[in-house]
Amino acid sequence: MINALILSVTLAGVANPTYVQCHLWKRFTDVNGQKICVYRFTAGFGGLGYHYPTKSFSECPKVFSCIYQKKDKRPSLSEILDGLKGGF
């Protein structure tokens, strides 16, 4: 009974993961002075998440819940920078 319950909960999480755990990777300030915390997905999901603190980098938590985005390959540095430029 308990094994079936554990199996069903595990399968439900694997079948439809909405959020994944991200760890703080970098902090930087863009050309406009806006602070950006960049998070890297863990557990082999690959990808990045972003958090925009309002006052200081101390508002950036070490662990953050990122929206799951499955990609076939890792983004290059130029793709990351292009994505950041498009957001401003």
MILO-63389 format. One line per field, with one value per residue: chain; x, y, z of N, C-alpha, C in turn. Coordinates in steps of 0.001 Angstrom, whole numbers, plus 500000, padded with zeros to 6 digits. Each point is the difference from the previous one (the first is absolute). Last residue first. Layout:
<pts>
ch	A:...;
n_xx	X:...;
n_yy	Y:...;
n_zz	Z:...;
ca_xx	X:...;
ca_yy	Y:...;
ca_zz	Z:...;
c_xx	X:...;
c_yy	Y:...;
c_zz	Z:...;
</pts>
This chain:
<pts>
ch	A:A:A:A:A:A:A:A:A:A:A:A:A:A:A:A:A:A:A:A:A:A:A:A:A:A:A:A:A:A:A:A:A:A:A:A:A:A:A:A:A:A:A:A:A:A:A:A:A:A:A:A:A:A:A:A:A:A:A:A:A:A:A:A:A:A:A:A:A:A:A:A:A:A:A:A:A:A:A:A:A:A:A:A:A:A:A:A;
n_xx	515248:500473:502829:504626:501305:500493:504008:503678:500289:501611:504659:502496:498032:496655:498484:496851:495718:495905:495672:498077:497281:500171:501940:501598:504289:504504:503131:498070:499673:499990:503928:501967:497420:495932:496226:500405:499233:500939:499970:501876:501589:502053:500053:499514:502109:500660:500044:500412:501285:499883:500989:498890:500421:499108:500426:501673:500864:502658:500122:501477:500484:501096:499508:498825:495970:496146:495020:495579:495004:494485:496309:499057:497670:500813:502309:497791:496817:501638:501086:496500:498314:502489:499532:496255:500114:502251:497715:497235;
n_yy	543810:495212:498300:499367:495943:496245:499616:498175:495306:497743:499853:496695:495166:495704:494742:496006:498146:501746:501495:502351:501501:503562:501298:501242:500451:500863:502644:505098:505475:504593:502625:503136:504747:502786:497701:494992:495758:494916:495189:494974:495605:494878:494440:495639:497151:500797:505147:505480:505239:505753:505660:505505:505693:505863:505101:503977:500795:496920:495387:496429:495068:494589:494143:495383:497333:496274:497017:496251:499203:499579:498187:494590:495230:495212:498556:500057:496613:495721:499127:498966:495617:496601:499583:497662:495314:497812:499310:496234;
n_zz	478286:499439:496425:500848:501978:497231:497595:502268:500235:496225:499326:502264:499188:501080:500002:498168:499111:503223:503660:504560:504984:504132:504890:505326:503594:503738:502127:500483:499829:501622:500959:496871:499598:499257:497801:497285:496627:497345:496558:497500:496429:497865:500140:502674:503705:504881:501384:498152:500434:500432:500891:501085:499741:500152:497682:497552:495154:497434:502726:504001:502994:502139:499962:501026:503259:499909:499455:499126:497823:497988:497770:498624:499016:499740:503980:504224:500779:501131:504509:502945:499899:502249:504666:501564:499909:503505:504055:500237;
ca_xx	500060:499136:498608:499798:499983:498759:498935:500095:499608:498547:499398:500100:501351:500151:500265:501418:500819:500705:500826:500065:500640:499028:499931:499154:498863:499183:500938:500144:500084:498647:499663:500191:501383:500945:499646:499834:500368:499318:500427:498886:500256:499276:500640:498979:500096:499436:500718:499179:500190:499939:499811:500538:499433:500680:499096:500125:499040:500434:499999:499222:500627:499324:500711:501178:500594:500990:501149:500864:501189:501115:499796:500752:499640:499196:500835:501007:499294:499626:501217:500464:499084:500163:501279:499824:499171:500829:500871:499175;
ca_yy	501380:500225:500045:501263:501079:499900:500472:501459:500530:499855:501036:501282:500566:501268:501101:500288:498917:500374:498939:500230:498949:499325:500476:499117:500700:499017:499024:498776:498815:499485:499175:498591:499529:500895:501413:500606:501410:500665:501352:500759:501085:501238:500937:500595:499670:498675:498848:498843:498860:498691:498928:498758:498751:498822:499028:499993:500950:501355:500302:501211:501097:501270:501273:499789:501268:500524:500663:500730:499242:500754:501396:500904:501394:500177:499841:501058:501261:500087:500168:501370:500914:499901:500641:501430:500497:500016:501172:501191;
ca_zz	500490:501148:499569:499288:500986:500759:499110:499944:501305:500102:499153:500688:499956:499285:500912:500196:499469:498773:499418:498555:499211:499138:498616:499197:499411:499287:499432:500789:499144:499772:501164:499683:500064:500662:499928:501323:499965:501105:500340:500537:500933:499787:499083:499151:498592:499700:500536:500363:499109:500637:499025:500550:499499:500535:500613:501452:500559:499647:498566:499770:499259:500265:499841:499170:499585:500938:499386:500912:500386:500558:499665:500881:499780:498801:498811:499953:499773:498586:499209:500240:499316:498550:499670:500219:498901:498790:500087:500000;
c_xx	499475:499967:499039:498544:499770:499879:498651:498941:500002:499485:498472:499361:499989:501448:500124:500136:501485:500865:500607:500956:499909:500750:498930:499830:499178:498714:499268:500965:500147:499990:498582:499722:500059:501438:501055:499738:499769:500505:499148:500527:498696:500304:499158:500597:498951:499929:499333:500885:499147:500144:500095:499667:500716:499285:500785:499075:500050:499062:500380:500077:499031:500692:499109:500822:501308:500633:500916:501207:500856:501140:501171:499844:500784:499708:499213:500853:500991:499274:499675:501242:500417:499104:500232:501270:499797:499226:500884:500875;
c_yy	500918:501437:500287:500144:501352:501094:499965:500596:501522:500557:499914:501112:501347:500470:501300:501163:500226:498834:500499:498980:500333:499041:499225:500607:498989:500694:498940:499035:498753:498749:499440:499099:498513:499513:500920:501499:500621:501434:500550:501352:500616:501003:501231:500971:500607:499716:498720:498887:498841:498912:498669:498889:498842:498741:498765:499025:500056:501072:501465:500333:501153:501066:501155:501286:499748:501255:500519:500560:500891:499061:500853:501445:500923:501471:500310:499934:501156:501297:500158:500292:501457:500993:499995:500770:501506:500543:500099:501263;
c_zz	498971:500481:501147:499575:499339:501047:500710:499083:499974:501325:500027:499176:500723:500027:499210:500972:500255:499570:498698:499409:498517:499093:499242:498615:499211:499579:499193:499323:500868:499125:499894:501193:499667:499945:500593:499880:501380:500020:501128:500457:500464:501090:499777:498996:499098:498508:499510:500524:500504:498955:500732:499013:500665:499530:500440:500705:501523:500556:499769:498517:499845:499162:500425:499910:499265:499420:501100:499250:500892:500345:500466:499550:500934:499709:498735:498758:499914:499690:498523:499167:500193:499271:498494:499631:500116:498808:498761:500000;
</pts>
